[in-house]
Amino acid sequence: MKQFEYKVENIQIQLKNDIDFNTLMTERLNLFGEEGWELSGVNGTVFYFKREIL
């Protein structure tokens, strides 16, 4: 049976006038993805991730 570990992150991004929110959020989420984390849920600014334990 597969086993997973979980991570909870409170992600808040402060924007400056010349920076796009979508770009910053995409970059941040991609960093988690590079570490093998998969986004499994969102509640406001709280993001829930999981990854399989190998």
PDB file of N, CA, C and O in Angstrom:
ATOM      1  N   MET A   1       0.844  -1.180   0.000  1.00  0.00           N
ATOM      2  CA  MET A   1       0.000   0.000   0.000  1.00  0.00           C
ATOM      3  C   MET A   1       0.892   1.246   0.000  1.00  0.00           C
ATOM      4  O   MET A   1       1.891   1.299   0.716  1.00  0.00           O
ATOM      5  N   LYS A   2       0.527   2.235  -0.798  1.00  0.00           N
ATOM      6  CA  LYS A   2       1.294   3.476  -0.857  1.00  0.00           C
ATOM      7  C   LYS A   2       1.184   4.232   0.462  1.00  0.00           C
ATOM      8  O   LYS A   2       0.136   4.237   1.108  1.00  0.00           O
ATOM      9  N   GLN A   3       2.287   4.870   0.848  1.00  0.00           N
ATOM     10  CA  GLN A   3       2.285   5.736   2.023  1.00  0.00           C
ATOM     11  C   GLN A   3       2.716   7.132   1.592  1.00  0.00           C
ATOM     12  O   GLN A   3       3.540   7.298   0.692  1.00  0.00           O
ATOM     13  N   PHE A   4       2.143   8.129   2.253  1.00  0.00           N
ATOM     14  CA  PHE A   4       2.411   9.513   1.902  1.00  0.00           C
ATOM     15  C   PHE A   4       2.866  10.291   3.122  1.00  0.00           C
ATOM     16  O   PHE A   4       2.532   9.957   4.259  1.00  0.00           O
ATOM     17  N   GLU A   5       3.637  11.339   2.857  1.00  0.00           N
ATOM     18  CA  GLU A   5       3.924  12.328   3.888  1.00  0.00           C
ATOM     19  C   GLU A   5       3.260  13.620   3.447  1.00  0.00           C
ATOM     20  O   GLU A   5       3.001  13.833   2.262  1.00  0.00           O
ATOM     21  N   TYR A   6       2.989  14.474   4.417  1.00  0.00           N
ATOM     22  CA  TYR A   6       2.211  15.686   4.143  1.00  0.00           C
ATOM     23  C   TYR A   6       2.951  16.920   4.621  1.00  0.00           C
ATOM     24  O   TYR A   6       3.769  16.861   5.539  1.00  0.00           O
ATOM     25  N   LYS A   7       2.651  18.029   3.987  1.00  0.00           N
ATOM     26  CA  LYS A   7       3.267  19.312   4.316  1.00  0.00           C
ATOM     27  C   LYS A   7       2.184  20.378   4.240  1.00  0.00           C
ATOM     28  O   LYS A   7       1.394  20.400   3.296  1.00  0.00           O
ATOM     29  N   VAL A   8       2.146  21.264   5.234  1.00  0.00           N
ATOM     30  CA  VAL A   8       1.202  22.372   5.259  1.00  0.00           C
ATOM     31  C   VAL A   8       2.015  23.660   5.221  1.00  0.00           C
ATOM     32  O   VAL A   8       2.910  23.860   6.042  1.00  0.00           O
ATOM     33  N   GLU A   9       1.702  24.532   4.268  1.00  0.00           N
ATOM     34  CA  GLU A   9       2.423  25.794   4.100  1.00  0.00           C
ATOM     35  C   GLU A   9       1.437  26.954   4.042  1.00  0.00           C
ATOM     36  O   GLU A   9       0.441  26.901   3.320  1.00  0.00           O
ATOM     37  N   ASN A  10       1.719  27.982   4.796  1.00  0.00           N
ATOM     38  CA  ASN A  10       0.945  29.221   4.728  1.00  0.00           C
ATOM     39  C   ASN A  10       1.703  30.133   3.760  1.00  0.00           C
ATOM     40  O   ASN A  10       2.757  30.672   4.099  1.00  0.00           O
ATOM     41  N   ILE A  11       1.160  30.297   2.561  1.00  0.00           N
ATOM     42  CA  ILE A  11       1.848  31.069   1.518  1.00  0.00           C
ATOM     43  C   ILE A  11       1.161  32.421   1.367  1.00  0.00           C
ATOM     44  O   ILE A  11       0.006  32.510   0.951  1.00  0.00           O
ATOM     45  N   GLN A  12       1.894  33.456   1.711  1.00  0.00           N
ATOM     46  CA  GLN A  12       1.411  34.821   1.531  1.00  0.00           C
ATOM     47  C   GLN A  12       2.449  35.563   0.714  1.00  0.00           C
ATOM     48  O   GLN A  12       3.635  35.561   1.044  1.00  0.00           O
ATOM     49  N   ILE A  13       2.002  36.188  -0.338  1.00  0.00           N
ATOM     50  CA  ILE A  13       2.914  36.884  -1.241  1.00  0.00           C
ATOM     51  C   ILE A  13       2.598  38.374  -1.212  1.00  0.00           C
ATOM     52  O   ILE A  13       1.465  38.789  -1.452  1.00  0.00           O
ATOM     53  N   GLN A  14       3.614  39.162  -0.915  1.00  0.00           N
ATOM     54  CA  GLN A  14       3.454  40.614  -0.952  1.00  0.00           C
ATOM     55  C   GLN A  14       3.886  41.096  -2.334  1.00  0.00           C
ATOM     56  O   GLN A  14       5.009  40.848  -2.773  1.00  0.00           O
ATOM     57  N   LEU A  15       2.991  41.775  -2.992  1.00  0.00           N
ATOM     58  CA  LEU A  15       3.248  42.207  -4.360  1.00  0.00           C
ATOM     59  C   LEU A  15       3.784  43.629  -4.420  1.00  0.00           C
ATOM     60  O   LEU A  15       3.429  44.491  -3.617  1.00  0.00           O
ATOM     61  N   LYS A  16       4.640  43.839  -5.388  1.00  0.00           N
ATOM     62  CA  LYS A  16       5.084  45.186  -5.729  1.00  0.00           C
ATOM     63  C   LYS A  16       4.403  45.533  -7.038  1.00  0.00           C
ATOM     64  O   LYS A  16       3.929  44.643  -7.743  1.00  0.00           O
ATOM     65  N   ASN A  17       4.349  46.783  -7.365  1.00  0.00           N
ATOM     66  CA  ASN A  17       3.586  47.249  -8.528  1.00  0.00           C
ATOM     67  C   ASN A  17       3.957  46.572  -9.839  1.00  0.00           C
ATOM     68  O   ASN A  17       3.099  46.415 -10.708  1.00  0.00           O
ATOM     69  N   ASP A  18       5.206  46.170 -10.001  1.00  0.00           N
ATOM     70  CA  ASP A  18       5.642  45.634 -11.294  1.00  0.00           C
ATOM     71  C   ASP A  18       5.688  44.103 -11.331  1.00  0.00           C
ATOM     72  O   ASP A  18       6.191  43.530 -12.298  1.00  0.00           O
ATOM     73  N   ILE A  19       5.173  43.432 -10.298  1.00  0.00           N
ATOM     74  CA  ILE A  19       5.265  41.974 -10.243  1.00  0.00           C
ATOM     75  C   ILE A  19       3.863  41.369 -10.285  1.00  0.00           C
ATOM     76  O   ILE A  19       2.958  41.821  -9.583  1.00  0.00           O
ATOM     77  N   ASP A  20       3.698  40.351 -11.111  1.00  0.00           N
ATOM     78  CA  ASP A  20       2.419  39.677 -11.309  1.00  0.00           C
ATOM     79  C   ASP A  20       2.237  38.550 -10.289  1.00  0.00           C
ATOM     80  O   ASP A  20       3.127  37.719 -10.109  1.00  0.00           O
ATOM     81  N   PHE A  21       1.079  38.528  -9.626  1.00  0.00           N
ATOM     82  CA  PHE A  21       0.780  37.507  -8.622  1.00  0.00           C
ATOM     83  C   PHE A  21       0.885  36.102  -9.204  1.00  0.00           C
ATOM     84  O   PHE A  21       1.490  35.223  -8.591  1.00  0.00           O
ATOM     85  N   ASN A  22       0.305  35.884 -10.379  1.00  0.00           N
ATOM     86  CA  ASN A  22       0.313  34.544 -10.982  1.00  0.00           C
ATOM     87  C   ASN A  22       1.727  34.051 -11.233  1.00  0.00           C
ATOM     88  O   ASN A  22       2.022  32.873 -11.029  1.00  0.00           O
ATOM     89  N   THR A  23       2.598  34.941 -11.672  1.00  0.00           N
ATOM     90  CA  THR A  23       3.988  34.567 -11.921  1.00  0.00           C
ATOM     91  C   THR A  23       4.669  34.151 -10.622  1.00  0.00           C
ATOM     92  O   THR A  23       5.337  33.119 -10.572  1.00  0.00           O
ATOM     93  N   LEU A  24       4.502  34.949  -9.574  1.00  0.00           N
ATOM     94  CA  LEU A  24       5.125  34.618  -8.298  1.00  0.00           C
ATOM     95  C   LEU A  24       4.588  33.320  -7.713  1.00  0.00           C
ATOM     96  O   LEU A  24       5.358  32.496  -7.218  1.00  0.00           O
ATOM     97  N   MET A  25       3.275  33.132  -7.766  1.00  0.00           N
ATOM     98  CA  MET A  25       2.679  31.921  -7.214  1.00  0.00           C
ATOM     99  C   MET A  25       3.123  30.694  -7.999  1.00  0.00           C
ATOM    100  O   MET A  25       3.413  29.653  -7.409  1.00  0.00           O
ATOM    101  N   THR A  26       3.180  30.804  -9.314  1.00  0.00           N
ATOM    102  CA  THR A  26       3.637  29.692 -10.142  1.00  0.00           C
ATOM    103  C   THR A  26       5.064  29.311  -9.790  1.00  0.00           C
ATOM    104  O   THR A  26       5.373  28.126  -9.660  1.00  0.00           O
ATOM    105  N   GLU A  27       5.935  30.294  -9.633  1.00  0.00           N
ATOM    106  CA  GLU A  27       7.329  30.018  -9.273  1.00  0.00           C
ATOM    107  C   GLU A  27       7.412  29.324  -7.918  1.00  0.00           C
ATOM    108  O   GLU A  27       8.165  28.365  -7.750  1.00  0.00           O
ATOM    109  N   ARG A  28       6.645  29.806  -6.965  1.00  0.00           N
ATOM    110  CA  ARG A  28       6.657  29.229  -5.615  1.00  0.00           C
ATOM    111  C   ARG A  28       6.162  27.785  -5.620  1.00  0.00           C
ATOM    112  O   ARG A  28       6.772  26.912  -5.003  1.00  0.00           O
ATOM    113  N   LEU A  29       5.049  27.536  -6.322  1.00  0.00           N
ATOM    114  CA  LEU A  29       4.508  26.178  -6.379  1.00  0.00           C
ATOM    115  C   LEU A  29       5.429  25.234  -7.140  1.00  0.00           C
ATOM    116  O   LEU A  29       5.534  24.058  -6.791  1.00  0.00           O
ATOM    117  N   ASN A  30       6.096  25.732  -8.172  1.00  0.00           N
ATOM    118  CA  ASN A  30       7.038  24.900  -8.914  1.00  0.00           C
ATOM    119  C   ASN A  30       8.212  24.464  -8.048  1.00  0.00           C
ATOM    120  O   ASN A  30       8.750  23.373  -8.240  1.00  0.00           O
ATOM    121  N   LEU A  31       8.615  25.303  -7.097  1.00  0.00           N
ATOM    122  CA  LEU A  31       9.691  24.910  -6.180  1.00  0.00           C
ATOM    123  C   LEU A  31       9.280  23.699  -5.355  1.00  0.00           C
ATOM    124  O   LEU A  31      10.083  22.790  -5.146  1.00  0.00           O
ATOM    125  N   PHE A  32       8.045  23.678  -4.887  1.00  0.00           N
ATOM    126  CA  PHE A  32       7.554  22.515  -4.151  1.00  0.00           C
ATOM    127  C   PHE A  32       7.494  21.291  -5.065  1.00  0.00           C
ATOM    128  O   PHE A  32       7.847  20.186  -4.654  1.00  0.00           O
ATOM    129  N   GLY A  33       7.050  21.492  -6.288  1.00  0.00           N
ATOM    130  CA  GLY A  33       6.968  20.392  -7.245  1.00  0.00           C
ATOM    131  C   GLY A  33       8.325  19.775  -7.536  1.00  0.00           C
ATOM    132  O   GLY A  33       8.430  18.558  -7.696  1.00  0.00           O
ATOM    133  N   GLU A  34       9.361  20.593  -7.607  1.00  0.00           N
ATOM    134  CA  GLU A  34      10.712  20.089  -7.849  1.00  0.00           C
ATOM    135  C   GLU A  34      11.182  19.184  -6.715  1.00  0.00           C
ATOM    136  O   GLU A  34      12.031  18.316  -6.918  1.00  0.00           O
ATOM    137  N   GLU A  35      10.627  19.388  -5.522  1.00  0.00           N
ATOM    138  CA  GLU A  35      10.971  18.554  -4.370  1.00  0.00           C
ATOM    139  C   GLU A  35      10.049  17.336  -4.255  1.00  0.00           C
ATOM    140  O   GLU A  35      10.141  16.570  -3.296  1.00  0.00           O
ATOM    141  N   GLY A  36       9.158  17.163  -5.239  1.00  0.00           N
ATOM    142  CA  GLY A  36       8.283  16.004  -5.265  1.00  0.00           C
ATOM    143  C   GLY A  36       6.935  16.203  -4.595  1.00  0.00           C
ATOM    144  O   GLY A  36       6.147  15.262  -4.504  1.00  0.00           O
ATOM    145  N   TRP A  37       6.656  17.425  -4.119  1.00  0.00           N
ATOM    146  CA  TRP A  37       5.387  17.696  -3.453  1.00  0.00           C
ATOM    147  C   TRP A  37       4.290  17.923  -4.480  1.00  0.00           C
ATOM    148  O   TRP A  37       4.499  18.598  -5.489  1.00  0.00           O
ATOM    149  N   GLU A  38       3.123  17.356  -4.217  1.00  0.00           N
ATOM    150  CA  GLU A  38       1.946  17.517  -5.067  1.00  0.00           C
ATOM    151  C   GLU A  38       0.895  18.295  -4.282  1.00  0.00           C
ATOM    152  O   GLU A  38       0.563  17.938  -3.152  1.00  0.00           O
ATOM    153  N   LEU A  39       0.377  19.357  -4.889  1.00  0.00           N
ATOM    154  CA  LEU A  39      -0.660  20.153  -4.239  1.00  0.00           C
ATOM    155  C   LEU A  39      -1.916  19.314  -4.110  1.00  0.00           C
ATOM    156  O   LEU A  39      -2.410  18.767  -5.096  1.00  0.00           O
ATOM    157  N   SER A  40      -2.439  19.212  -2.883  1.00  0.00           N
ATOM    158  CA  SER A  40      -3.634  18.386  -2.688  1.00  0.00           C
ATOM    159  C   SER A  40      -4.821  19.180  -2.154  1.00  0.00           C
ATOM    160  O   SER A  40      -5.931  18.652  -2.097  1.00  0.00           O
ATOM    161  N   GLY A  41      -4.613  20.441  -1.759  1.00  0.00           N
ATOM    162  CA  GLY A  41      -5.731  21.244  -1.296  1.00  0.00           C
ATOM    163  C   GLY A  41      -5.297  22.649  -0.932  1.00  0.00           C
ATOM    164  O   GLY A  41      -4.121  22.908  -0.675  1.00  0.00           O
ATOM    165  N   VAL A  42      -6.271  23.558  -0.915  1.00  0.00           N
ATOM    166  CA  VAL A  42      -6.024  24.955  -0.569  1.00  0.00           C
ATOM    167  C   VAL A  42      -7.187  25.449   0.264  1.00  0.00           C
ATOM    168  O   VAL A  42      -8.344  25.155  -0.036  1.00  0.00           O
ATOM    169  N   ASN A  43      -6.879  26.210   1.323  1.00  0.00           N
ATOM    170  CA  ASN A  43      -7.893  26.856   2.140  1.00  0.00           C
ATOM    171  C   ASN A  43      -7.385  28.261   2.441  1.00  0.00           C
ATOM    172  O   ASN A  43      -6.640  28.464   3.400  1.00  0.00           O
ATOM    173  N   GLY A  44      -7.787  29.228   1.623  1.00  0.00           N
ATOM    174  CA  GLY A  44      -7.280  30.596   1.786  1.00  0.00           C
ATOM    175  C   GLY A  44      -5.810  30.659   1.415  1.00  0.00           C
ATOM    176  O   GLY A  44      -5.441  30.408   0.268  1.00  0.00           O
ATOM    177  N   THR A  45      -4.973  30.993   2.383  1.00  0.00           N
ATOM    178  CA  THR A  45      -3.529  31.062   2.125  1.00  0.00           C
ATOM    179  C   THR A  45      -2.805  29.814   2.617  1.00  0.00           C
ATOM    180  O   THR A  45      -1.576  29.761   2.582  1.00  0.00           O
ATOM    181  N   VAL A  46      -3.547  28.813   3.075  1.00  0.00           N
ATOM    182  CA  VAL A  46      -2.950  27.562   3.552  1.00  0.00           C
ATOM    183  C   VAL A  46      -3.015  26.533   2.422  1.00  0.00           C
ATOM    184  O   VAL A  46      -4.087  26.225   1.901  1.00  0.00           O
ATOM    185  N   PHE A  47      -1.840  26.011   2.058  1.00  0.00           N
ATOM    186  CA  PHE A  47      -1.713  25.058   0.970  1.00  0.00           C
ATOM    187  C   PHE A  47      -1.283  23.718   1.544  1.00  0.00           C
ATOM    188  O   PHE A  47      -0.375  23.648   2.371  1.00  0.00           O
ATOM    189  N   TYR A  48      -1.945  22.652   1.097  1.00  0.00           N
ATOM    190  CA  TYR A  48      -1.673  21.303   1.582  1.00  0.00           C
ATOM    191  C   TYR A  48      -1.007  20.501   0.460  1.00  0.00           C
ATOM    192  O   TYR A  48      -1.500  20.450  -0.667  1.00  0.00           O
ATOM    193  N   PHE A  49       0.108  19.887   0.792  1.00  0.00           N
ATOM    194  CA  PHE A  49       0.875  19.120  -0.174  1.00  0.00           C
ATOM    195  C   PHE A  49       1.061  17.690   0.337  1.00  0.00           C
ATOM    196  O   PHE A  49       1.019  17.435   1.541  1.00  0.00           O
ATOM    197  N   LYS A  50       1.267  16.772  -0.595  1.00  0.00           N
ATOM    198  CA  LYS A  50       1.599  15.394  -0.221  1.00  0.00           C
ATOM    199  C   LYS A  50       2.622  14.867  -1.216  1.00  0.00           C
ATOM    200  O   LYS A  50       2.720  15.342  -2.348  1.00  0.00           O
ATOM    201  N   ARG A  51       3.386  13.869  -0.763  1.00  0.00           N
ATOM    202  CA  ARG A  51       4.269  13.143  -1.668  1.00  0.00           C
ATOM    203  C   ARG A  51       4.418  11.718  -1.153  1.00  0.00           C
ATOM    204  O   ARG A  51       4.351  11.448   0.046  1.00  0.00           O
ATOM    205  N   GLU A  52       4.619  10.840  -2.091  1.00  0.00           N
ATOM    206  CA  GLU A  52       4.713   9.432  -1.746  1.00  0.00           C
ATOM    207  C   GLU A  52       6.044   9.147  -1.056  1.00  0.00           C
ATOM    208  O   GLU A  52       7.085   9.670  -1.452  1.00  0.00           O
ATOM    209  N   ILE A  53       5.996   8.316  -0.025  1.00  0.00           N
ATOM    210  CA  ILE A  53       7.199   7.865   0.658  1.00  0.00           C
ATOM    211  C   ILE A  53       7.694   6.636  -0.087  1.00  0.00           C
ATOM    212  O   ILE A  53       6.984   5.637  -0.206  1.00  0.00           O
ATOM    213  N   LEU A  54       8.908   6.721  -0.582  1.00  0.00           N
ATOM    214  CA  LEU A  54       9.460   5.600  -1.370  1.00  0.00           C
ATOM    215  C   LEU A  54      10.324   4.712  -0.533  1.00  0.00           C
ATOM    216  O   LEU A  54      10.865   3.726  -1.035  1.00  0.00           O
TER     217      LEU A  54
END
